[in-house]
C-alpha cells in the first residue's frame, strides 16, 4: 500500500528541484560577463519508482513515479572545440611574435626611404662621382668624407638598433617563461582543489572553467596537450578529473625524456619549472645571448629539451615562445646561430666588412693631392672584423687630411696626382656594382684580386654589394608580409572557433529568462499540487468518520 503522504513527497521534490534550477539560472545570469565562464544546467532525473521489485511488494497495477531530483549540476562545454581553439590560439601566438619582430626590424631598416642605408650609400657613390669630375675641389672632397661618415654612422645605427631589439626579445623570452611557470603553478593548484572535491561526488564547475581558461592562455605561449586522469572515490562519471599538461613538438608528438616518457609541464598538483640554461656568448661578441641563458635547449622538470632536431630543424613547441626564440636566435647542433635578428646582424657585418675591404683595396691603389699617398686606407682596416664590422667600422684618421682621398690613378712627373685625373674616384663610385664572385676585377688603370680580401665567409661571395642588400631587404619585406598575413588568418580562424565555442558555452540572457519562467511555473505548479493534496488529506483526516453531522 502506498503512503498517504506519497503525493506530498513527490510535489516537495518537484519544488526543491525547480528551486535548484532557478538558483543555477541566477548563477548563469550573474556570470554572463565573467571571462571563461561556461553556462551551467541542472540535469533532472526521475527518482526511484515505487514499489521496488521485491517479494513483499504491494499488489498494485504497476510502479508509480516518486518525483524528480537534481541529479547533477554540470557546465555546458564542448571539449572538441576547446582543442580546436587552443590549436588556433597556438598558431596565433607564434605568428604574432614573429610578425611583431619583423615589423620592428622593418621600422629600423626603413627601406625604401630617404634615410635608409641604401639611400645613404647612393649619396656616397654620387659624391664620389662628383669628385671624379673635379678631383682638386676641396669642397667635393669634404662631401665625400662626410658622406662616408654618414655611411659609417648608418651602419652603427642599424647594428645598435637591431642589437637593442634583440636584447629586448631576450628579456621578453624571460618574461614569457615566467608567465608559463606562473600558469603551470596556477593549474597545478586548481588540480589539487579539484582532486579534493570530486571524490565526494561533486562537480566543481567554476574550478573547471578557471583551469580551462588558464590552459587557453598557456596554449598561446607553447603547444600543449591535456591528459585527463580520474580522481577516483565517489567521483561522478562526468567528472573531468585532474589535467596533466605536456608539451608536444612541431610535429604534434609528445616531447619525451631519454627513457621515452612524456615530459610534463603539469602533473597533478606538481608543476615542473621551465627555464633556460646559464647564459653563454654564442656568437663571440662579448654579450650573453639571453638574460637567462643560451638558447640551444630548455630545462623542464630536470630534463633538457633540445631546440633543434639532428637535421637542425626547430622542433620546439610552437607558440609565442618559439616565435620569440626564432626572432632572438638559437643555436643548432653544430653550434651555428640562426634567427631573424642574428641573421640580419650577421648580414650587416658581412656587408660592412666586404664594403670596407673592397673600398680600401681600390683606394690604396690611388693617389691623393700634393704627394704620393698610395696605400692610404679610407676606412680603418683594424675595425673591419667579423663579427662586429657593422658596429666598429670607422673612417681612417688619415683622411682627416682631405688631400689624401685617393681620387686619381696616376702621378705626374713631379710625383703628385695628375691634374684633373679623377679615375680612381670613379672606380670607388662603382664599388657597389662590382661582381663579388669575380677573382680579379679590372677597373680604370688598376685591378684588384678579391680572393685576397677575406675568406668566403665572412666576405660576401656572390652578387654585388647593392644586390645583396636589396635581396635581404626584399626577403625581409616578403617575410613580414607573410607573417602579417598568417597572423591575420590565425586570428580569423581562432575567432571563428571562439564564436562556435561561445554558441555552446556562453550565457544567453534571453535563454536564461525563458528558463527562469519555465522553472518558476513548474515550481508554482508543484506548490499548487501540495495545496490540492493538503485539501484532500484535510477531508480524509477531519471529514471522514463523522456521520450525521
C-alpha positions as CSV (number, residue, x, y, z in Angstrom):
1,X,0.0,0.0,0.0
2,X,1.4,3.4,-0.9
3,X,1.9,6.1,1.7
4,X,-0.8,8.5,2.4
5,X,1.7,11.3,2.0
6,X,3.2,10.0,-1.2
7,X,1.8,12.9,-3.2
8,X,3.2,15.5,-0.8
9,X,6.7,14.0,-1.1
10,X,6.5,13.9,-4.9
11,X,5.4,17.6,-5.0
12,X,8.0,18.6,-2.5
13,X,10.8,17.0,-4.6
14,X,9.4,18.9,-7.6
15,X,9.6,22.2,-5.7
16,X,13.1,21.6,-4.4
17,X,14.4,20.6,-7.8
18,X,12.8,23.5,-9.7
19,X,14.1,25.8,-7.0
20,X,17.7,24.4,-7.6
21,X,17.2,25.1,-11.3
22,X,16.2,28.6,-10.6
23,X,19.3,29.1,-8.4
24,X,21.5,27.8,-11.2
25,X,19.8,30.1,-13.7
26,X,20.5,33.0,-11.4
27,X,24.2,31.9,-11.2
28,X,24.3,31.9,-15.0
29,X,22.8,35.4,-15.3
30,X,25.2,36.7,-12.6
31,X,28.2,35.4,-14.6
32,X,27.1,36.4,-18.1
33,X,30.2,38.6,-18.5
34,X,32.7,36.6,-16.5
35,X,35.7,35.6,-18.7
36,X,35.9,31.9,-19.3
37,X,32.6,31.1,-17.6
38,X,30.6,28.2,-19.1
39,X,26.8,28.2,-18.5
40,X,25.6,25.6,-16.1
41,X,22.5,23.4,-16.1
42,X,20.7,21.1,-13.8
43,X,20.4,17.5,-15.0
44,X,16.9,16.4,-14.0
45,X,16.5,12.7,-13.2
46,X,13.5,10.7,-12.0
47,X,13.7,9.3,-8.5
48,X,13.3,5.6,-7.9
49,X,9.8,4.4,-8.6
50,X,7.5,2.8,-6.0
51,X,7.4,-0.1,-5.3
52,X,10.8,-1.6,-5.9
53,X,10.9,-5.1,-7.3
54,X,10.8,-7.4,-4.3
55,X,8.9,-10.4,-2.9
56,X,6.9,-8.3,-0.4
57,X,5.9,-5.7,-2.9
58,X,2.3,-4.5,-2.6
59,X,-0.1,-5.7,-5.3
60,X,-0.8,-2.5,-7.3
61,X,-1.2,-2.2,-11.0
62,X,2.4,-1.0,-11.6
63,X,5.2,1.1,-10.4
64,X,4.4,4.7,-9.6
65,X,6.8,7.6,-10.1
66,X,8.1,9.3,-6.9
67,X,9.1,12.6,-8.5
68,X,12.2,14.3,-9.7
69,X,15.7,15.1,-8.4
70,X,18.6,17.3,-9.4
71,X,20.9,14.5,-10.5
72,X,23.9,16.8,-11.1
73,X,24.8,20.4,-12.0
74,X,27.2,20.4,-14.9
75,X,28.7,23.0,-17.2
76,X,27.8,23.1,-20.9
77,X,31.1,22.8,-22.8
78,X,32.3,21.0,-26.0
79,X,35.8,19.6,-25.5
80,X,36.5,19.2,-29.2
81,X,36.0,23.0,-29.7
82,X,38.5,23.6,-26.8
83,X,41.1,21.5,-28.7
84,X,40.5,23.5,-31.9
85,X,40.6,26.8,-30.1
86,X,43.9,26.0,-28.5
87,X,45.4,24.9,-31.7
88,X,44.5,28.1,-33.5
89,X,45.5,30.2,-30.4
90,X,48.9,28.5,-30.5
91,X,49.4,29.4,-34.2
92,X,48.3,33.0,-33.5
93,X,50.8,33.3,-30.6
94,X,53.6,32.2,-32.9
95,X,52.7,34.4,-35.8
96,X,52.0,37.4,-33.6
97,X,55.5,37.2,-32.1
98,X,57.1,36.7,-35.5
99,X,55.2,39.5,-37.2
100,X,55.9,41.9,-34.3
101,X,59.7,41.1,-34.5
102,X,59.7,41.6,-38.3
103,X,57.7,44.8,-38.1
104,X,60.3,46.3,-35.6
105,X,63.1,45.2,-38.0
106,X,61.3,46.9,-40.9
107,X,61.0,50.1,-38.9
108,X,64.7,50.0,-38.1
109,X,65.9,49.2,-41.7
110,X,63.4,51.8,-43.0
111,X,63.7,50.7,-46.7
112,X,63.0,52.1,-49.1
113,X,63.3,55.6,-47.8
114,X,65.4,58.7,-47.9
115,X,67.1,57.8,-44.6
116,X,68.0,54.1,-45.0
117,X,71.3,52.6,-45.7
118,X,70.6,52.2,-49.5
119,X,70.0,55.9,-49.9
120,X,73.0,56.9,-47.7
121,X,75.3,54.7,-49.9
122,X,73.8,56.1,-53.1
123,X,74.6,59.6,-51.8
124,X,78.2,58.4,-51.1
125,X,78.5,57.0,-54.6
126,X,77.2,60.2,-56.1
127,X,79.6,62.3,-54.0
128,X,82.5,60.1,-55.5
129,X,81.2,60.7,-59.0
130,X,81.1,64.4,-58.4
131,X,84.7,64.2,-57.1
132,X,85.7,62.4,-60.2
133,X,84.6,65.4,-62.3
134,X,86.6,67.9,-60.2
135,X,89.2,65.9,-58.2
136,X,91.1,69.0,-56.9
137,X,88.0,70.6,-55.4
138,X,88.3,70.7,-51.6
139,X,84.5,71.0,-51.2
140,X,83.9,67.9,-53.3
141,X,86.5,66.0,-51.1
142,X,84.8,67.2,-47.9
143,X,81.5,66.0,-49.2
144,X,83.0,62.6,-49.9
145,X,84.4,62.3,-46.4
146,X,81.1,63.4,-44.8
147,X,79.1,61.0,-47.0
148,X,81.5,58.3,-46.0
149,X,81.0,59.2,-42.3
150,X,77.2,59.1,-42.9
151,X,77.6,55.5,-44.2
152,X,79.6,54.6,-41.1
153,X,77.1,56.1,-38.8
154,X,74.3,54.4,-40.5
155,X,76.0,51.0,-40.1
156,X,76.4,51.8,-36.4
157,X,72.8,52.9,-36.0
158,X,71.5,49.8,-37.7
159,X,73.7,47.4,-35.7
160,X,73.0,49.1,-32.4
161,X,69.2,49.3,-33.0
162,X,69.0,45.7,-34.1
163,X,71.1,44.6,-31.1
164,X,68.8,46.6,-28.7
165,X,65.7,45.0,-30.1
166,X,67.4,41.6,-29.9
167,X,68.1,42.3,-26.3
168,X,64.5,43.3,-25.7
169,X,63.4,40.0,-27.3
170,X,65.7,38.2,-24.9
171,X,64.0,40.0,-22.0
172,X,60.6,39.1,-23.4
173,X,61.6,35.4,-23.6
174,X,62.4,35.6,-19.9
175,X,59.1,37.2,-19.1
176,X,57.3,34.6,-21.2
177,X,59.0,31.8,-19.4
178,X,58.0,33.3,-16.1
179,X,54.4,33.5,-17.4
180,X,54.5,29.9,-18.4
181,X,55.7,28.9,-15.0
182,X,53.1,31.0,-13.3
183,X,50.3,29.5,-15.4
184,X,51.6,26.0,-14.6
185,X,51.6,26.7,-10.9
186,X,48.0,28.0,-11.0
187,X,46.8,25.0,-13.0
188,X,48.5,22.6,-10.5
189,X,46.8,24.3,-7.6
190,X,43.4,24.1,-9.2
191,X,44.1,20.4,-9.9
192,X,44.7,20.0,-6.2
193,X,41.4,21.6,-5.3
194,X,39.5,19.6,-7.9
195,X,41.1,16.3,-6.6
196,X,39.8,17.1,-3.1
197,X,36.2,17.8,-4.3
198,X,35.4,15.3,-7.0
199,X,35.8,12.1,-4.8
200,X,32.8,13.4,-2.7
201,X,30.5,13.3,-5.8
202,X,30.5,17.0,-6.6
203,X,31.4,18.7,-9.9
204,X,33.5,21.9,-9.2
205,X,32.3,23.6,-12.4
206,X,33.8,27.0,-11.6
207,X,37.2,25.4,-11.0
208,X,36.9,23.6,-14.3
209,X,36.2,26.9,-16.0
210,X,39.2,28.6,-14.4
211,X,41.5,25.7,-15.3
212,X,40.4,25.7,-18.9
213,X,40.9,29.5,-19.1
214,X,44.5,29.1,-17.8
215,X,45.2,26.4,-20.4
216,X,43.8,28.6,-23.1
217,X,46.3,31.3,-22.1
218,X,49.1,28.7,-21.9
219,X,48.3,27.4,-25.4
220,X,49.2,30.8,-26.8
221,X,52.7,30.5,-25.4
222,X,53.6,26.9,-26.1
223,X,51.9,23.9,-27.8
224,X,50.4,21.7,-25.0
225,X,48.2,18.7,-24.8
226,X,45.9,17.8,-21.9
227,X,45.7,14.3,-20.4
228,X,42.8,13.6,-18.1
229,X,43.3,11.4,-15.0
230,X,40.3,10.3,-12.9
231,X,40.4,11.2,-9.2
232,X,38.6,8.0,-8.0
233,X,36.5,7.8,-4.8
234,X,32.8,8.6,-5.4
235,X,33.5,10.9,-8.3
236,X,30.7,11.1,-10.9
237,X,31.2,9.6,-14.3
238,X,31.1,13.0,-15.9
239,X,33.7,14.4,-13.5
240,X,36.7,15.7,-15.6
241,X,39.4,14.6,-13.2
242,X,42.9,16.1,-13.0
243,X,44.6,17.6,-16.0
244,X,48.2,16.5,-16.8
245,X,49.7,19.0,-19.3
246,X,52.6,18.0,-21.5
247,X,54.5,19.7,-24.4
248,X,54.3,18.5,-28.0
249,X,56.9,19.2,-30.7
250,X,56.3,20.9,-34.0
251,X,55.0,17.6,-35.5
252,X,52.5,17.2,-32.7
253,X,54.4,14.4,-31.0
254,X,54.9,14.4,-27.2
255,X,58.3,15.6,-26.1
256,X,59.9,12.8,-24.2
257,X,62.9,12.2,-21.9
258,X,65.7,9.7,-22.5
259,X,63.5,6.8,-21.4
260,X,60.7,7.7,-23.8
261,X,58.4,9.2,-21.1
262,X,56.4,12.3,-21.6
263,X,57.9,15.4,-20.1
264,X,55.0,17.1,-18.1
265,X,54.7,20.8,-17.5
266,X,51.9,20.0,-15.0
267,X,51.4,16.6,-13.5
268,X,48.5,16.5,-11.0
269,X,49.4,19.0,-8.2
270,X,53.0,19.3,-9.4
271,X,54.2,22.0,-11.7
272,X,57.7,21.5,-13.2
273,X,59.8,24.6,-13.5
274,X,60.5,25.8,-17.1
275,X,63.9,27.5,-17.5
276,X,66.8,28.3,-19.8
277,X,70.4,27.1,-19.0
278,X,73.1,29.6,-17.9
279,X,74.0,32.3,-20.4
280,X,76.7,31.9,-22.9
281,X,78.3,34.2,-25.5
282,X,77.4,32.1,-28.5
283,X,78.4,34.5,-31.3
284,X,81.6,35.8,-29.8
285,X,80.5,39.4,-29.5
286,X,81.1,39.5,-25.7
287,X,77.4,39.6,-24.9
288,X,75.4,36.7,-23.4
289,X,72.7,35.7,-25.8
290,X,69.8,35.9,-23.3
291,X,69.4,37.4,-19.9
292,X,69.0,33.9,-18.5
293,X,70.6,31.5,-21.0
294,X,71.9,30.3,-24.3
295,X,69.0,29.1,-26.4
296,X,70.1,25.7,-27.7
297,X,67.9,23.9,-25.1
298,X,65.5,24.5,-22.3
299,X,65.2,22.8,-18.9
300,X,61.9,21.3,-17.8
301,X,61.5,19.2,-14.7
302,X,65.1,18.2,-14.7
303,X,65.1,17.3,-18.4
304,X,67.0,19.1,-21.1
305,X,64.9,19.7,-24.2
306,X,66.8,20.5,-27.4
307,X,65.6,23.3,-29.6
308,X,66.5,21.6,-32.9
309,X,66.5,18.1,-34.3
310,X,69.5,16.2,-35.7
311,X,68.8,17.9,-39.0
312,X,68.9,21.4,-37.3
313,X,65.1,21.9,-37.8
314,X,63.4,23.7,-35.0
315,X,61.2,21.2,-33.1
316,X,60.4,23.2,-30.1
317,X,56.7,23.6,-29.4
318,X,55.2,26.3,-31.5
319,X,53.5,29.4,-29.9
320,X,54.7,32.7,-28.8
321,X,57.8,31.3,-27.1
322,X,59.0,29.7,-30.3
323,X,58.3,32.8,-32.3
324,X,60.4,34.8,-29.8
325,X,63.2,32.3,-29.9
326,X,63.3,32.2,-33.7
327,X,63.4,36.0,-33.7
328,X,66.0,36.3,-31.0
329,X,68.2,33.5,-32.3
330,X,69.0,29.9,-31.3
331,X,72.0,27.6,-31.6
332,X,71.7,24.4,-33.6
333,X,73.6,21.1,-33.0
334,X,76.6,22.3,-34.9
335,X,76.8,25.4,-32.7
336,X,75.7,27.8,-35.5
337,X,73.5,30.7,-34.7
338,X,70.2,31.1,-36.6
339,X,67.3,33.6,-36.2
340,X,65.8,36.7,-37.7
341,X,67.9,39.2,-35.8
342,X,71.2,37.3,-35.7
343,X,70.9,36.7,-39.4
344,X,70.3,40.4,-40.2
345,X,73.1,41.5,-37.9
346,X,75.4,38.9,-39.5
347,X,74.4,40.2,-43.0
348,X,75.2,43.7,-42.0
349,X,78.6,42.7,-40.6
350,X,79.4,40.8,-43.8
351,X,78.2,43.8,-45.8
352,X,80.3,46.3,-43.8
353,X,83.3,44.0,-44.0
354,X,83.1,43.4,-47.7
355,X,82.3,47.1,-48.5
356,X,85.2,48.3,-46.4
357,X,87.7,45.8,-47.7
358,X,86.9,46.3,-51.3
359,X,86.8,50.1,-51.0
360,X,90.1,50.1,-49.2
361,X,91.7,47.9,-51.8
362,X,90.8,50.3,-54.5
363,X,91.5,53.4,-52.5
364,X,95.0,52.2,-51.6
365,X,95.9,51.9,-55.3
366,X,95.0,55.5,-56.0
367,X,96.7,58.8,-55.3
368,X,95.7,61.9,-53.3
369,X,96.7,65.5,-53.9
370,X,100.1,67.1,-53.4
371,X,102.1,63.9,-52.7
372,X,102.3,60.2,-53.3
373,X,99.6,58.9,-50.9
374,X,99.4,55.4,-52.4
375,X,98.5,52.8,-49.7
376,X,96.3,55.1,-47.6
377,X,93.1,53.5,-46.2
378,X,89.7,55.2,-46.4
379,X,88.2,53.0,-43.6
380,X,90.3,51.9,-40.6
381,X,91.2,48.3,-41.6
382,X,91.6,47.3,-37.9
383,X,87.8,47.8,-37.4
384,X,86.8,45.5,-40.3
385,X,86.5,42.3,-38.4
386,X,83.6,39.8,-38.4
387,X,81.6,39.7,-36.2
388,X,81.3,43.3,-35.3
389,X,82.2,45.0,-38.6
390,X,78.9,47.0,-38.8
391,X,79.3,48.0,-35.1
392,X,83.0,49.0,-35.3
393,X,83.6,50.3,-38.9
394,X,85.0,53.9,-38.9
395,X,86.9,56.2,-41.2
396,X,90.7,56.2,-41.2
397,X,92.2,59.1,-39.4
398,X,94.5,59.5,-42.4
399,X,91.7,61.1,-44.5
400,X,91.1,63.8,-41.9
401,X,93.6,65.4,-44.3
402,X,91.2,65.7,-47.3
403,X,94.1,65.8,-49.8
404,X,94.8,62.1,-49.0
405,X,91.5,61.0,-50.5
406,X,92.8,59.0,-53.5
407,X,90.8,60.3,-56.4
408,X,93.5,59.8,-59.0
409,X,95.1,56.7,-60.6
410,X,98.2,58.4,-62.0
411,X,101.0,60.7,-60.9
412,X,102.6,63.4,-62.9
413,X,106.3,64.0,-63.5
414,X,106.5,65.8,-60.1
415,X,105.2,62.7,-58.3
416,X,101.9,64.2,-57.3
417,X,98.4,63.4,-58.5
418,X,97.9,64.1,-62.2
419,X,95.8,67.2,-62.6
420,X,92.2,66.5,-63.5
421,X,92.5,62.8,-63.0
422,X,89.5,61.5,-61.1
423,X,89.6,57.9,-62.4
424,X,90.0,56.4,-59.0
425,X,87.1,58.3,-57.6
426,X,85.0,56.8,-60.4
427,X,86.4,53.4,-59.6
428,X,85.3,53.9,-55.9
429,X,81.9,55.1,-57.0
430,X,81.4,51.8,-58.7
431,X,82.3,49.6,-55.7
432,X,78.6,48.9,-55.1
433,X,78.3,47.3,-58.6
434,X,81.4,45.1,-58.5
435,X,80.6,41.4,-59.0
436,X,81.9,39.8,-55.9
437,X,82.2,36.3,-57.3
438,X,84.9,37.6,-59.7
439,X,88.5,36.6,-58.9
440,X,90.3,39.7,-60.3
441,X,88.3,42.8,-61.1
442,X,89.8,45.2,-63.8
443,X,88.9,48.8,-63.3
444,X,90.2,52.1,-64.7
445,X,94.0,51.8,-64.7
446,X,94.0,49.4,-61.8
447,X,92.8,45.9,-60.8
448,X,92.1,44.1,-57.5
449,X,92.2,40.5,-56.6
450,X,89.0,39.8,-54.5
451,X,90.4,36.5,-53.3
452,X,92.9,38.3,-51.1
453,X,90.3,40.3,-49.2
454,X,89.0,37.6,-46.9
455,X,87.5,34.1,-46.9
456,X,84.0,33.2,-48.1
457,X,82.8,33.6,-45.2
458,X,82.8,36.3,-44.0
459,X,83.2,38.2,-47.3
460,X,80.1,38.3,-49.5
461,X,80.9,35.8,-52.3
462,X,78.2,36.4,-54.9
463,X,76.2,39.3,-56.5
464,X,77.2,42.8,-55.7
465,X,77.1,44.9,-52.5
466,X,74.0,46.6,-53.7
467,X,72.2,43.4,-54.9
468,X,73.0,41.6,-51.6
469,X,71.5,44.4,-49.6
470,X,68.5,44.7,-51.8
471,X,68.0,40.9,-51.6
472,X,68.0,41.0,-47.8
473,X,65.5,43.9,-47.7
474,X,63.3,42.1,-50.2
475,X,63.3,39.0,-48.2
476,X,62.5,41.0,-45.0
477,X,59.5,42.6,-46.8
478,X,58.2,39.2,-48.0
479,X,58.7,37.6,-44.6
480,X,57.0,40.5,-42.9
481,X,54.0,40.3,-45.3
482,X,53.7,36.6,-44.8
483,X,53.9,36.8,-41.0
484,X,51.2,39.5,-41.0
485,X,49.0,37.6,-43.4
486,X,49.3,34.4,-41.4
487,X,48.7,36.3,-38.2
488,X,45.5,37.7,-39.6
489,X,44.4,34.3,-40.9
490,X,45.1,32.7,-37.5
491,X,43.1,35.5,-35.8
492,X,40.2,34.9,-38.1
493,X,40.3,31.1,-37.5
494,X,40.6,31.5,-33.8
495,X,37.7,33.9,-33.7
496,X,35.6,31.5,-35.8
497,X,36.2,28.7,-33.3
498,X,35.6,31.0,-30.4
499,X,32.3,32.0,-31.8
500,X,31.3,28.4,-32.2
501,X,32.5,27.7,-28.7
502,X,30.6,30.6,-27.3
503,X,27.4,29.5,-29.1
504,X,27.7,26.3,-27.0
505,X,29.0,27.6,-23.7
506,X,28.2,31.3,-23.3
507,X,25.3,32.6,-21.3
508,X,22.3,33.8,-23.4
509,X,20.3,36.2,-21.3
510,X,17.2,35.5,-23.5
511,X,17.5,31.8,-23.0
512,X,18.1,32.2,-19.2
513,X,15.0,34.4,-18.9
514,X,13.0,31.7,-20.7
515,X,14.3,29.1,-18.4
516,X,13.5,31.2,-15.4
517,X,9.9,31.5,-16.4
518,X,9.8,27.8,-17.2
519,X,11.2,26.8,-13.8
520,X,9.1,29.3,-12.0
521,X,5.9,27.9,-13.5
522,X,7.0,24.4,-12.6
523,X,7.7,25.5,-9.1
524,X,4.3,27.1,-8.8
525,X,2.6,24.0,-10.2
526,X,4.4,21.8,-7.6
527,X,3.3,24.2,-4.9
528,X,-0.3,24.1,-6.1
529,X,-0.2,20.3,-6.1
530,X,0.8,20.4,-2.4
531,X,-2.2,22.7,-1.8
532,X,-4.5,20.2,-3.5
533,X,-3.1,17.2,-1.7
534,X,-3.4,19.2,1.6
535,X,-7.1,19.8,0.9
536,X,-7.6,16.1,0.1
537,X,-5.8,15.0,3.3
538,X,-7.9,17.5,5.3
539,X,-11.0,15.9,4.1
540,X,-9.7,12.4,5.0
541,X,-8.4,13.4,8.4
542,X,-11.1,15.9,9.5
543,X,-14.1,14.9,7.5
544,X,-14.2,11.1,7.2
545,X,-16.0,9.1,10.0
546,X,-18.1,11.9,11.2
547,X,-21.7,10.7,10.4
548,X,-24.8,12.7,10.8
549,X,-23.2,16.0,11.5
